[in-house]
């Protein structure tokens, strides 16, 4: 019998395991992961940005946890010798009509208690000499890190505390009973006093397997990237972002210097035909059928038809993708770009067609479900883990058994 079983070995599941040991140091914890290593999906295909929280609604979990998370993530990396760089980023308006949007974003950043600055063209050129822009915001607390390395250290800490990481094990059914939870997997049955669902791209399915029906479904969006050729990396010093389109719930193509020194350009955002579909050719009949049968998806698609089509054009046309990048850096040419690995965003979508805009956690009797944790979840992972643990039901018989 375990005290806690965590479904999902991504960065959120592992941070939750660490947070459990901080509150219940004598507990017995198991992390159940279906892949052969931790951090194989959203975490391992992450752009590696330590986000500031500037984009998010003031007072939201995303705003608060990203701001706090950027600090706790930086401190964690310093403590454990993980390479990182708080290099800062610029958010750039390239058109006159973007200037009011930039002003609104600046005000939001101040509301979110961020130390940011509006900068002039000359100041922008000092930071990013090759960028085209009319005005910009400098966000000094943004940074870069390899989240796979962070996750591996999280896993090491769990093991050092006596926890187990059970790999190559797929959860199939969950039975929530009065005094424990039974977890049926591809490699046998496990029992725990509590289960925490951090299954990312499959979080809605795990919640359903435990008997919890929600008004949301995970819809996978693939983000496709290019990399700058090594001889063109000088065009990007750190992180360069456009002003996001307030009508479209993605950040737009941008430039990211990775901790390895490579420079990523992208992503676009297109529907993936498989929940773990990192290639255009990846396809899963069940995954796609679920999306196409879901009314919420069609409501979203009708609302963003033009923007969605533009994303697909960029997906299949390197020329159009390059044009989008040239709005920020005019010197970029098609031949400067080479294909890079894609990522898949696990975006929760409601029945009414609206995207779930914030992190979303559902508390059951003996289960807790993290049902929406896309970006900036990696940045915020330590804070999300603390929040999950704070929601463990204060049932005396449960806590007494663990303590």
N, C-alpha and C positions, 0 to 999 in steps of 0.2 A: 504494500500500500504506500503510495506516494502522498505527500501533503499537497503538492501542486504538480499538475501536468500542463505544459505549455505546448500548444500545437503551432508549429511554425518556427523555423530556425533562421529567420531573417533578423535584421537589426532590432526591430521592435520586440520580437519574441525574446531575444537574448537580453535586451536591456531590461525587460520585465523580469527575467530570471535573476538578474543582478539585484534589482530593486526588492524582490522577494527575500533574498538572502540578507539584505540590509535591514529589513523589518523583522524577518523570522530567521535568524542565523542558524537555528538548529533544525530547520525544516528539511524535508527530503523532496528534491525537485528533479523532474525529468523534462527535457525538451524533445519533442517528437518532430522529426523532419523527414520528409519523403525523399529528399535528394541525398546524394553521397557526400555533401559538404554543406556547411552553413553559408548563408548569404548568396544563394545561387540565382535568385530572381531579381526582384526590384532592387534590393540592396546591392547586389553584385553588378547590376547594369546601370548604376546611378552615375550621374555626372560628377559627383564628388564635391558639390558646392556646400559650404557651410552657410546657410541662409540667415538673413538678418530678421526677417519678419515684416519687411516694409509693405508687402503687397496685401496683407490680410486684414480683414475687418477688425478694427480695434475692439478689444475685449474677447475676441474669439480664442479658442484653444490654439489655433495655428499661429496667431499673432504672439500670444503669450509664450507658448512653448518654443517657438522659433527663437524669440529673443533670449529667453532663459537658456534654451538648448545650445545656442551658439556659444554661450559662456561655459556651460557645463561640458560641452563637447571639446572645446579648446582646452579646458582644464584637464579633462581626461587624457587627451593626447599628450599634453605636457607631462603629466604624471607618469604615463606609461611609455614615453619615448616614441610615440607614433608621429611620423613626419606629417606636418601640416603647415599651412601658410595663411595667415590672416592678411591677405593681399588687398582686400577691398575690391569694389566693383563700381562701375558707372552705368547709370540708366540714361539713355540718350534719346532726346527728341530730334528727329531728322526732318520734320515737316512743321509748318506753322500750325496746322490743326492739332498737332500733338502737344503744343505748349500748355494749353489749359489742363490737359490730362496729366502732364508732368507736374504742374502746380498742385493738382489734386493729390497726386501720389506723394509729393513732398509733405503736404499737410497730414496725410495719413501716416507717413513715417514719423512725424513729430508726435502725433497722437499715440503712436505705438512706443513712444519714449526712446527713439533711436537718435543717436548722434550722427546726423546726416547733414550734408551741405549742398545748397544749390551752387553750381559753378558756371563760370562763363566759358565761352568757346576757347579762349586762350588757356584757361586753367584745364579744360578738357584735353587740349592738345599736349599739355605738359604731361598728363597722365597716360593718355593713349594717342600718340602722335598721328596715327593713320585713320582715326575715326572722323567720320563726317557727322556734324551735329550743329544744332542751333542753340541748345542749352542742355544741361545734364544735372543729374543728382549724383553726388559721390557718397557711397555707402562704405565707410572704412571698416566696419566690423564683419563684412563678408569674407569668406575664405575658402580654402580647398583642402581636401583630405581624401584618402582612399578608404571608403566605408567598409570594404571587405576586410581590410586590416583591422579596423575598429571592431568589427563583428567577431573576428577571430580572437581578439583580446577579450571581448565580452565572454565568449565561450570558454576561454582559458580560466577566467575568474570564476565562472559557474562551476567548472570541474574542480578548481582548487577548494571550493566551498563544500565539495562532496556531491555536487549535482551531476546528472547524467545527460549526455547528448546522444539521443537514439536516432541514428541516421538510417537512410534507406527504408523508412517505415512510413507507410501511408495510412492516415486515419480514414476509416470507413464508416463507423457508426459510433455514436456517443449516447449513453444511457444515463440520464441524470436521475439519481435515486435520492431517497431521504437522507442517507448518511454518507454517500460517496457517489462517484461518477465512474462508470465503466467505459473504457475506450477500446473499441475493437479496431485493430489495425491489420495491415498485411503481414505483420510479424508477431501476431499474438495479441493477447488482451492485457490491458493495464488498468489498474484502479488508482484513483486519487480522491482526496477530499475536495479538491477544486480543480477545475480546468480553465485555462485562459486561452482563448482562440486568437492567435496572431497570424493567421494563415494568409494574409495579404490577398493575392489574386483569387484565393479560394475561401476567403473569410465568410462570405454569404452561404456557401455550401456547408461549411463546418457548423455555422449557426443553425442551419436547417437540419443538419444531422443530429443536433442536440435538441431539436424540437422547437426552435425559435424561428418564427416567421416574421420577416421584416417587410417594410414597404420599399425596399431597395434591392438592387441587383448590381453586382460588380460587372462593369463593362470595360473590357481591356482596350486601351489606346496605345498603339505602338509609336514611339518617338524615334525617328530615323536621323542619323547623324552622318556628317562627313568629318574628316580630320584635315587640318592644313598640312601640306607637305613640309618636311623638316626645314627646308630652305625658306619657307614663308612664315614660320612661326613668329618671326620678329614683328609681324603686323599686329600682334595681340600681346599686350604686356600682362594683363591679368584677366578680369571678367568684364565683358561688354554686353549689355542688355538693351533691347528696345523698350519704348514705352508700351506696355501691354494694351491690347484692344479690350476696352471694358465690356464689349458686346460678346467677346469670345473667351471662354474660361481657360485659356492656355497662355503661356508667357511669350510666345513667338520665338523665332530663331535668334540665337545669340551665340556669343563666343566664350568658351570656357578654357582657361589654361588649367590643365590637369596637374596633379602633384608629380606626375612622371615627366612633365615638361611638354607633353603633347598638347595640341590645341584642338578642341572639339568645336564644330560648328553645327548648330541645330538646336532643338529638333523640330520637325513638323509633328503633327498629331493626327494619326489615321486609325480607324477602327482595325483592330487586330482580329483575324479570323480564328485565333486560338488564344486562350488565356496566357499561354507562355509562348506566344508567337513572335519570335525575334526576327524572322525573315518574312519577306513578302509572300513566299510560297508556303509558309506554315499554315496548316488548316486542321481544325478539329470539328467534326460535324456536330457534336453535342454543344460545344462552346458557341459556335456560330448560330445554331438553331435557337439556343436560349436567348441570344441577343435579338434575333429577327422576330421571335415570338413576343418580345417584351414591348408593351405599348409605350413605356417610358422612353425607350430608345427612339422610337419613331417621332415622338413629340420633340425630343431633343434635336433629331436630324432635321425636322421641318423648320425648327427655329434657327438653326445655323447652317442651312443648306449651302449658301454661297461660300461661307468660310470653310465648310467641310470640303467642298469641291476644290477650293484653292489649295487646301492641304494635300489632297490627292494628286493634284497637278504637280506640286512640288515633289511628291513622292516618286513620280515616274519621270519627271523632267529635271535633270541636273541643271539645265539652263535656267529654269524658273527658280530653283532653289538658290542658285548663285545670285540671281537678281535680288532676292530677298536679303541675302547677306551683303550685297553691294550697297544697300541703303545705309548700312552702318560703316562698312569699309569699302569704298569705291574701287580700291586697287585689286580686290579679290577677283580672280578669273577662274573659269571652270577647271582649267588644268591644274590649279592650285589645290584642288580638293580630291581626297581619296576616301573611299567608303570606310565607315567606322561601325562598330557594333551598335545595335539598336537596344532600346529599353522598352518595357511595357509598363504602363501606369494602370494600377488597379483603381479605377474610379467608380465610386458608388453612385448610382443613378436612381432617383426616386420614381415612383409610378407616374407622377405628374410631369416627368420629363426634365425636372431640375436636377442638376448635379448636387450631391451632398457637399457643401462648401467647406465644412469643418471636419476635424477628426470626430469620429462618432463611436461611442462605446456603449454597449448594452450589457446590463447586469442582470443575470439570472439568479436562480436559487444557489446553485453550486458551479455556475459557469459565468465567465465574463468574456464578452466578444468585442474585439477591436474591429469594427465593421467598415471603417473608412480611414485609411492612413496612407494616402499618397504623399508626394512632396508637399511640405518639407519634413516628412516623417523621419528621415535619417538624421537631419540636424536636430530634430526635437526628440529623438528616440529615448534619451535618458529621462527627459521630463515626462514622456508618455508612459514609460515604465513606472515612474513614481505615481502618476495619476491612476494607473490601473491598480496598483497595490493599495492606494488609498480607498479604492472602491470595493475592496474585499469585504463582504458582508460581516458586520460586527455581531456575529452569532457566537455566543459564549462557548457553546459546545465545540464549534469549529476551531476557534482561536485557542481554546484550552488544549485541544488535542495537538495543535501545532506547537504551541509554546511549551 
